[in-house]
Amino acid sequence: MDGILNVYKPPGMTSHDVVDYLRCLTAVKRAGHTGTLDPGAAGVLVVCLGKATRIIQYLPDDKAYRAQIAFGVATTTGDSFGEVVDSRGASALTRDELIAAIKLFEGKIRQIPPMTSAVRHQGKRLYELARQGLVVERKPREVFIDRIDLIDVFGLGTRTPGAVIELSCSAGTYVRTLCADLGEKLGCGAHMSFLLRTRVGPFTLEKSLTLERIAQLHRQGSLPAALVGLPEALTHLPSVQVKPAAVARVRAGSRLYPAGIIGSGDHIDGGQRVKLLAGRDLLAVAEKRRDEKGKDFYQPLTVVA
């Protein structure tokens, strides 16, 4: 049970709840997800089991979402679960105004993490402080939004029109904050009324598995076949095959010189990360470096096997 599950998280469960459920179901001691999804949101949650937890930091973490926005009403949390703090209405909002405003958020932007986020402040998560009724100052963070597209707009001319957008963005982007900031830009206020995560790195919604399906596969004894293997999850990293005689050195975390690999490795640039393989098995994630004598070598960063 060493591998990665592309899970369809249902609304109403925390990301931690999903990991706990899978840990109990599979009896795997080590399990973790690659990025929190809000309890009220649904969609792709990447869960690593067993040895796969060692490569979480190396997995691609760009994301894509589909979000529904309610205009004319702002809340304390930026979503529909918070208290209403502004209800000025948005009956004058037009489709052209909305499209123009949305495009202003493409590219590099700065966001203030919401109090409901998992960002730490003096050792505590912001959402833990929020539960105590506390609000602390948060520093803006730079994120990158690759694209935003308007998929649908409805209720124009009413007090609370709505829209559906799709976006792809960097890790650390808060969609609820984006929705609230969009409402402020339009001068009418807004909040996120629903969120669906459609992709995390190479893991897509279409290939995600519901918890019911995962439980069924487990009962049938076929869940291991549904796991994404570690080398497959790291397809963005170049592969370097290690000679059998050098496998022990890699497992010990020692430097690996070209004499210990199959092939020249000339296609790997200095400073580039690679996956070190023994056949189909992932041994380690390493970085190509140069020693004091000018010789290239691979330094294991995280040993897996």
DODREN-153698 format. One record per residue (C-alpha): x, y, z; residue in three letters. Coordinates in steps of 0.5 Angstrom, whole numbers. Example, Ala and Ser with C-alpha at 12.3 -4.5 7.8 and 13.67 -1.06 7.14 Angstrom:
! residues 2
+-------+-------+-------+-----+
|     x |     y |     z |   r |
+-------+-------+-------+-----+
|    25 |    -9 |    16 | ALA |
|    27 |    -2 |    14 | SER |
+-------+-------+-------+-----+
***
This chain:
! residues 305
+-------+-------+-------+-----+
|     x |     y |     z |   r |
+-------+-------+-------+-----+
|     0 |     0 |     0 | MET |
|     5 |     5 |    -2 | ASP |
|     2 |    10 |    -7 | GLY |
|    -2 |    15 |    -8 | ILE |
|   -10 |    16 |    -8 | LEU |
|   -14 |    21 |   -13 | ASN |
|   -20 |    22 |    -8 | VAL |
|   -26 |    25 |    -9 | TYR |
|   -27 |    29 |    -3 | LYS |
|   -35 |    30 |    -1 | PRO |
|   -37 |    36 |     2 | PRO |
|   -38 |    36 |     9 | GLY |
|   -31 |    33 |    11 | MET |
|   -25 |    36 |    13 | THR |
|   -19 |    34 |     9 | SER |
|   -16 |    31 |    15 | HIS |
|   -23 |    27 |    16 | ASP |
|   -21 |    24 |     9 | VAL |
|   -14 |    22 |    11 | VAL |
|   -16 |    19 |    18 | ASP |
|   -22 |    15 |    14 | TYR |
|   -17 |    12 |     9 | LEU |
|   -12 |    10 |    15 | ARG |
|   -17 |     6 |    18 | CYS |
|   -19 |     3 |    12 | LEU |
|   -13 |     1 |    10 | THR |
|    -9 |     0 |    16 | ALA |
|    -3 |     4 |    13 | VAL |
|     0 |     8 |    19 | LYS |
|     3 |    13 |    15 | ARG |
|    -2 |    18 |    11 | ALA |
|    -2 |    25 |     9 | GLY |
|    -5 |    30 |     4 | HIS |
|    -2 |    34 |    -1 | THR |
|    -6 |    41 |     0 | GLY |
|   -12 |    42 |     5 | THR |
|   -19 |    43 |     1 | LEU |
|   -24 |    47 |     5 | ASP |
|   -30 |    42 |     9 | PRO |
|   -35 |    45 |     5 | GLY |
|   -32 |    44 |    -2 | ALA |
|   -31 |    38 |    -6 | ALA |
|   -27 |    35 |   -11 | GLY |
|   -19 |    33 |   -12 | VAL |
|   -16 |    31 |    -6 | LEU |
|    -9 |    28 |    -7 | VAL |
|    -7 |    23 |    -1 | VAL |
|    -1 |    19 |     0 | CYS |
|     0 |    13 |     3 | LEU |
|     6 |     9 |     6 | GLY |
|    13 |    11 |     3 | LYS |
|     9 |    16 |    -2 | ALA |
|     9 |    21 |     4 | THR |
|    16 |    22 |     3 | ARG |
|    15 |    25 |    -4 | ILE |
|     9 |    30 |    -2 | ILE |
|    14 |    36 |    -2 | GLN |
|    16 |    34 |    -9 | TYR |
|     9 |    33 |   -13 | LEU |
|     7 |    38 |   -17 | PRO |
|     2 |    43 |   -13 | ASP |
|    -1 |    47 |   -18 | ASP |
|    -9 |    47 |   -18 | LYS |
|   -15 |    48 |   -22 | ALA |
|   -22 |    50 |   -19 | TYR |
|   -29 |    51 |   -21 | ARG |
|   -33 |    56 |   -16 | ALA |
|   -39 |    59 |   -16 | GLN |
|   -40 |    67 |   -13 | ILE |
|   -46 |    70 |   -10 | ALA |
|   -45 |    78 |   -11 | PHE |
|   -48 |    83 |    -7 | GLY |
|   -47 |    80 |     0 | VAL |
|   -40 |    79 |     3 | ALA |
|   -39 |    75 |     9 | THR |
|   -34 |    74 |    15 | THR |
|   -31 |    68 |    12 | THR |
|   -31 |    70 |     5 | GLY |
|   -36 |    64 |     3 | ASP |
|   -43 |    62 |     5 | SER |
|   -41 |    59 |    12 | PHE |
|   -40 |    66 |    15 | GLY |
|   -44 |    71 |    18 | GLU |
|   -46 |    77 |    13 | VAL |
|   -42 |    83 |    14 | VAL |
|   -45 |    87 |     8 | ASP |
|   -51 |    86 |     4 | SER |
|   -51 |    92 |    -1 | ARG |
|   -54 |    88 |    -7 | GLY |
|   -51 |    88 |   -14 | ALA |
|   -57 |    89 |   -19 | SER |
|   -53 |    94 |   -23 | ALA |
|   -48 |    89 |   -25 | LEU |
|   -47 |    87 |   -32 | THR |
|   -44 |    82 |   -36 | ARG |
|   -39 |    86 |   -39 | ASP |
|   -37 |    89 |   -32 | GLU |
|   -36 |    82 |   -29 | LEU |
|   -31 |    80 |   -35 | ILE |
|   -27 |    86 |   -35 | ALA |
|   -26 |    85 |   -27 | ALA |
|   -24 |    78 |   -27 | ILE |
|   -19 |    79 |   -32 | LYS |
|   -15 |    84 |   -27 | LEU |
|   -14 |    78 |   -23 | PHE |
|   -10 |    74 |   -28 | GLU |
|    -2 |    74 |   -27 | GLY |
|     1 |    75 |   -20 | LYS |
|    -3 |    78 |   -15 | ILE |
|    -3 |    79 |    -7 | ARG |
|    -8 |    76 |    -2 | GLN |
|    -9 |    76 |     5 | ILE |
|   -10 |    69 |     8 | PRO |
|   -17 |    68 |    11 | PRO |
|   -18 |    67 |    18 | MET |
|   -21 |    60 |    16 | THR |
|   -14 |    58 |    13 | SER |
|    -9 |    53 |    16 | ALA |
|    -3 |    58 |    15 | VAL |
|     0 |    59 |    22 | ARG |
|     1 |    65 |    27 | HIS |
|     5 |    64 |    33 | GLN |
|     5 |    57 |    32 | GLY |
|    -3 |    56 |    32 | LYS |
|    -7 |    55 |    25 | ARG |
|   -11 |    61 |    23 | LEU |
|   -17 |    57 |    24 | TYR |
|   -16 |    55 |    31 | GLU |
|   -15 |    62 |    33 | LEU |
|   -22 |    64 |    29 | ALA |
|   -25 |    59 |    33 | ARG |
|   -23 |    63 |    39 | GLN |
|   -26 |    69 |    36 | GLY |
|   -20 |    72 |    35 | LEU |
|   -17 |    76 |    29 | VAL |
|   -10 |    77 |    28 | VAL |
|    -6 |    81 |    23 | GLU |
|    -4 |    77 |    17 | ARG |
|     1 |    79 |    12 | LYS |
|    -1 |    79 |     4 | PRO |
|     2 |    73 |     0 | ARG |
|     4 |    73 |    -7 | GLU |
|     0 |    68 |   -12 | VAL |
|     0 |    67 |   -19 | PHE |
|    -7 |    66 |   -23 | ILE |
|    -5 |    63 |   -30 | ASP |
|   -12 |    64 |   -32 | ARG |
|   -20 |    65 |   -30 | ILE |
|   -25 |    64 |   -35 | ASP |
|   -33 |    66 |   -34 | LEU |
|   -37 |    60 |   -35 | ILE |
|   -44 |    62 |   -33 | ASP |
|   -47 |    68 |   -30 | VAL |
|   -54 |    68 |   -28 | PHE |
|   -59 |    73 |   -24 | GLY |
|   -57 |    79 |   -27 | LEU |
|   -61 |    85 |   -25 | GLY |
|   -63 |    82 |   -19 | THR |
|   -60 |    84 |   -12 | ARG |
|   -56 |    78 |   -11 | THR |
|   -54 |    75 |   -18 | PRO |
|   -49 |    70 |   -19 | GLY |
|   -43 |    67 |   -23 | ALA |
|   -39 |    61 |   -24 | VAL |
|   -32 |    61 |   -26 | ILE |
|   -26 |    57 |   -28 | GLU |
|   -19 |    58 |   -26 | LEU |
|   -12 |    55 |   -26 | SER |
|    -7 |    58 |   -20 | CYS |
|    -1 |    56 |   -16 | SER |
|    -1 |    53 |    -9 | ALA |
|    -3 |    57 |    -4 | GLY |
|    -8 |    61 |    -8 | THR |
|   -15 |    62 |    -4 | TYR |
|   -21 |    62 |    -8 | VAL |
|   -25 |    65 |    -3 | ARG |
|   -21 |    71 |    -2 | THR |
|   -21 |    72 |   -10 | LEU |
|   -28 |    72 |   -10 | CYS |
|   -29 |    77 |    -4 | ALA |
|   -23 |    81 |    -7 | ASP |
|   -27 |    81 |   -14 | LEU |
|   -34 |    83 |   -10 | GLY |
|   -30 |    89 |    -7 | GLU |
|   -27 |    91 |   -14 | LYS |
|   -34 |    91 |   -17 | LEU |
|   -36 |    95 |   -11 | GLY |
|   -42 |    91 |    -9 | CYS |
|   -39 |    85 |    -5 | GLY |
|   -39 |    78 |    -6 | ALA |
|   -37 |    71 |    -3 | HIS |
|   -36 |    64 |    -5 | MET |
|   -42 |    60 |    -5 | SER |
|   -39 |    53 |    -8 | PHE |
|   -32 |    51 |    -9 | LEU |
|   -30 |    44 |   -13 | LEU |
|   -23 |    43 |   -14 | ARG |
|   -22 |    40 |   -21 | THR |
|   -14 |    38 |   -21 | ARG |
|    -8 |    38 |   -17 | VAL |
|    -2 |    37 |   -21 | GLY |
|    -3 |    31 |   -26 | PRO |
|    -9 |    29 |   -22 | PHE |
|   -16 |    30 |   -25 | THR |
|   -23 |    30 |   -23 | LEU |
|   -25 |    25 |   -28 | GLU |
|   -20 |    20 |   -25 | LYS |
|   -22 |    21 |   -18 | SER |
|   -25 |    16 |   -14 | LEU |
|   -30 |    17 |    -9 | THR |
|   -30 |    14 |    -2 | LEU |
|   -35 |     9 |    -3 | GLU |
|   -31 |     6 |    -9 | ARG |
|   -25 |     6 |    -5 | ILE |
|   -28 |     2 |     0 | ALA |
|   -31 |    -3 |    -5 | GLN |
|   -24 |    -4 |    -8 | LEU |
|   -21 |    -5 |    -1 | HIS |
|   -27 |   -10 |     0 | ARG |
|   -25 |   -14 |    -7 | GLN |
|   -17 |   -14 |    -5 | GLY |
|   -16 |    -9 |   -11 | SER |
|   -15 |    -3 |    -8 | LEU |
|    -7 |    -3 |    -9 | PRO |
|    -8 |    -3 |   -17 | ALA |
|   -12 |     3 |   -16 | ALA |
|    -6 |     7 |   -13 | LEU |
|    -1 |    11 |   -17 | VAL |
|     6 |     9 |   -16 | GLY |
|    11 |    14 |   -14 | LEU |
|    15 |    14 |   -20 | PRO |
|     9 |    15 |   -24 | GLU |
|     7 |    21 |   -20 | ALA |
|    14 |    24 |   -21 | LEU |
|    14 |    24 |   -28 | THR |
|    16 |    31 |   -28 | HIS |
|    23 |    29 |   -26 | LEU |
|    28 |    26 |   -30 | PRO |
|    30 |    19 |   -29 | SER |
|    36 |    16 |   -27 | VAL |
|    38 |     9 |   -27 | GLN |
|    42 |     7 |   -22 | VAL |
|    47 |     1 |   -23 | LYS |
|    46 |    -5 |   -18 | PRO |
|    52 |    -4 |   -15 | ALA |
|    51 |     3 |   -13 | ALA |
|    44 |     2 |   -10 | VAL |
|    46 |     1 |    -3 | ALA |
|    50 |     8 |    -3 | ARG |
|    44 |    11 |    -5 | VAL |
|    40 |     8 |     0 | ARG |
|    45 |    11 |     5 | ALA |
|    44 |    18 |     3 | GLY |
|    51 |    18 |     0 | SER |
|    54 |    22 |    -6 | ARG |
|    52 |    18 |   -13 | LEU |
|    58 |    19 |   -18 | TYR |
|    56 |    18 |   -26 | PRO |
|    60 |    11 |   -25 | ALA |
|    54 |     9 |   -21 | GLY |
|    49 |    10 |   -26 | ILE |
|    47 |     7 |   -33 | ILE |
|    48 |    12 |   -38 | GLY |
|    52 |    19 |   -38 | SER |
|    47 |    24 |   -35 | GLY |
|    49 |    29 |   -39 | ASP |
|    42 |    31 |   -41 | HIS |
|    41 |    33 |   -33 | ILE |
|    43 |    40 |   -32 | ASP |
|    46 |    42 |   -25 | GLY |
|    42 |    44 |   -20 | GLY |
|    36 |    40 |   -23 | GLN |
|    32 |    35 |   -19 | ARG |
|    32 |    28 |   -21 | VAL |
|    29 |    21 |   -19 | LYS |
|    34 |    15 |   -18 | LEU |
|    31 |     9 |   -20 | LEU |
|    33 |     1 |   -19 | ALA |
|    29 |    -1 |   -25 | GLY |
|    22 |     1 |   -24 | ARG |
|    23 |     2 |   -16 | ASP |
|    24 |     9 |   -14 | LEU |
|    30 |    10 |    -9 | LEU |
|    31 |    17 |    -8 | ALA |
|    29 |    24 |   -10 | VAL |
|    36 |    27 |   -12 | ALA |
|    39 |    34 |   -14 | GLU |
|    45 |    34 |   -19 | LYS |
|    51 |    38 |   -16 | ARG |
|    58 |    39 |   -17 | ARG |
|    64 |    37 |   -12 | ASP |
|    70 |    41 |   -10 | GLU |
|    74 |    38 |   -16 | LYS |
|    69 |    40 |   -21 | GLY |
|    66 |    33 |   -22 | LYS |
|    58 |    32 |   -22 | ASP |
|    55 |    28 |   -17 | PHE |
|    47 |    26 |   -15 | TYR |
|    46 |    28 |    -8 | GLN |
|    40 |    24 |    -5 | PRO |
|    35 |    29 |    -2 | LEU |
|    30 |    24 |     0 | THR |
|    31 |    17 |     1 | VAL |
|    25 |    13 |    -1 | VAL |
|    27 |     5 |    -1 | ALA |
+-------+-------+-------+-----+
***
